[in-house]
């Protein structure tokens, strides 16, 4: 079973990492009680789960919703301010 699981997992290789950068990440991983691979995989996974600004705007645009023109927006703001 392990063999079939590992065959579906992808690998990422980062070349030309400076000694200093490698040392920092390795130290941080050790401080977190993880291997460098575990630590970086967790960081990459978290980053991939966060949408970019462009992705957020695309979702909002895709959702659509009621289209308001400038005058309607201004009227709503004025109404809200007058209610205070």
MOJOZI-V550204 format. One record per helix or strand of 2 or more residues. SS is the DSSP state (A for helix, B for strand). FROM is the first residue (numbers start at 0). LEN is the number of residues. If there is no record, write none. Layout:
# MOJOZI-V550204
SS&FROM&LEN, SS&FROM&LEN
This chain:
# MOJOZI-V550204
A&1&7, A&18&13, A&35&14, A&52&11, A&69&13
